[in-house]
Amino acid sequence: MLYNISTPINKKINGITIGDRVEISGIIYTARDAVMPKLVEFINAERLEELSVNLSGSAIMHTAFSPAGYGPTSSNKEEIESTMGILSKAGVRFHLGKGEIKQNTIDEISEFGSVFIVVPPASALLQNRLVSKRVVAFEEEGMEALHELIVNRLPGVVAAANGMSIFNR
Amino acid sequence: MIDITRIEAACSEAVLAASIGYEPAKIKVWEKAIETESEENSRWILEMLLENAYTAREKRLPMCDDTGIPYVLIEIGRDAKINGNPAKIIDAAEAGIAEGLRRLPGRPMAVKGDSFDRITQEKGLYEDSGMVFPSPVRMKSVSGSKIKITVLLQGGGPEIRGRTYRVFHHHNLDTFRTEIAGWAVEMARLLGCTPCVPAIGVGRTHYEANCLMMDAMAYGVFGEQNDLEKFITEKVNESNTGPLGIGGKITALQTFSRIGYQRASGIRVVSMRVGCIVDPRRHSLILE
């Protein structure tokens, strides 16, 4: 099944499950090792409104953004995977990355109806699907700053949803 | 007569060439992998990644946004005539790498500061991708009168999973290869960027094993595998990890290995780097 998803979403996507293909159009945020813990600090301190970030129904891609392009980094790095549950609670519905994640992480994100999508590390192709980009927070982190991208038909495969994982073979 | 300035230009050009597309022999192996893959989503991923390589070549964009840490191997013919100060060969290579990264453009990921600042990353990153210094340049003397420059670009994902460690071989090749195949299976499962290309070096010391692993990446030929390499590739593919870990027949495209001198011992020192989708990003130029 192919789902064309416009982000942010304002209602749950029914029926989406592991193995489904997606194409995401709209806003996605970028964050990885340096920024994820900072973002979580703002969430925990209930200071998210100080950042120009609306996590409700959002998508976050685990990536840097630089003149070399963008593409998923390993989502199973400690500072990324450990934040996926709390980001789901804060409204993130699509975690975009790559690599196997743990079952307890899958359970955490599934509790909020969020899914993990693997995105091909195809930076040249993804660059063609980029409409615009801007830094929205943590500019001091350079390429690791929190960026807001607008993308058109960003491809991926649902790897974890509803407590199930494509990695459980 | 080989002018030393050509080494700088060759390194710069090699950074670009290594970043923007697959070599023809790899494309052949990749196309065969697409034919072999029976999982529909996995085949779709393989097709998309090949299209990425073609797009990168056509538009001169990096295939992967992690443009990697450069590694330079310089092979100097013993009869080569060099115009310039030979003591400046390494300087020329480093300058060429910096220029190549600026032209690419490479990812600006060099960490500012000294010593501990570089651990914590608290002083931020350089905006200049040319500040991503190459690994120590390696030089070899070879027969002939030419200079061969090889540049490899090493992405971060495989470095998370890579390992250099001892293997108790019990004087049995099957014991040895089964253990390192287990490493490769485990690394590939967590890598995310599969199909992978495991590279293996077997030496007497950690340094030797790492150098041999880099030689494996530099000299390995797509479409040609010895028995050890075939065994590793088959075991990784039997894991059903598949492209991007979503399942399927194709987890490894190929394995490259180099076995060096060994010492009388019950262990062998093995360096393994399970290279990602774009590996080996390499390009060689010959100066004469």
Interface residues (C-beta under 8 A of the other chain):
Chain A: G19 R21 A34 T63 A64 F65 S66 P67 A68 G69 Y70 G71 P72 T73 S74 S75 N76 K77 G97 K98 G99 E100 V118 P120 P121 A122 S123 A124 L125 Q127 N128 E140 E141 G142 M143 E144 P155 V157 A159 I166 F167 R169
Chain B: N41 W44 I45 M48 L49 E51 N52 A53 T55 A56 K59 L61 P62 M63 C64 D65 D66 T67 L104 P105 G106 R107 P108 M109 Q121 G124 L125 E127 S129 G156 G157 I160 R189 L190 L191 G192 C193 N240 T241 L244 G245 I246 G247 C276 I277 V278
